[in-house]
């Protein structure tokens, strides 16, 4: 399946309906700008104000990987919405949320 903005929007909606994301009060999908990139440097990226989620098509070979990257970026979004300093980093707050997400979704925490 091809990585498209429509697919990214659908994945976002799916994730925000399921644990743990459904408890985080994330913005509705129409408040997010979704973008497919050709980046060789970043698998995904979240940028605030306005909310933007970008996923690199060349970095993903299937939708399972896209879902995992989107889940990763939703942690950054969640931390930013909470007003956390360093929301773009992978510090202790990020790691605590990542541990929960990986446990619920079965992702490998060492590569998440």
C-alpha positions, 0 to 999 in steps of 0.5 A, spaced: 500 500 500 502 506 498 503 512 503 499 517 502 496 523 505 489 520 505 492 513 508 496 517 514 489 521 516 486 514 516 492 511 521 491 517 525 484 517 526 485 509 527 490 510 533 486 516 536 481 511 537 485 506 541 489 505 547 493 509 549 492 515 544 484 515 546 486 518 553 490 523 550 485 528 548 489 529 541 486 534 536 481 532 531 484 530 524 482 536 521 486 540 525 493 536 523 496 537 516 499 530 514 505 530 509 508 525 505 516 526 504 521 523 501 526 524 506 532 520 507 534 522 514 527 522 518 522 516 518 517 521 521 516 528 524 512 532 528 511 540 528 507 544 532 503 550 530 500 548 526 500 541 527 504 537 522 505 530 521 510 528 516 512 521 514 517 519 509 515 514 504 522 511 502 523 510 509 517 505 510 516 498 506 509 497 509 503 500 513 505 496 519 512 501 519 508 507 518 503 505 523 509 505 528 512 511 526 505 515 526 505 512 534 512 515 535 510 522 532 503 522 536 508 521 543 511 528 540 504 531 539 502 529 546 508 532 549 507 538 546 500 539 547 501 538 555 506 544 554 512 539 556 519 542 554 523 538 550 517 535 546 521 534 540 526 530 544 527 522 546 528 524 554 524 521 560 517 523 559 518 521 551 521 514 554 515 513 559 510 514 554 514 510 549 514 504 553 506 504 554 505 505 547 510 499 545 507 494 551 500 496 548 501 495 541 507 490 541 512 494 538 520 493 539 522 498 544 529 498 543 528 501 536 521 505 537 
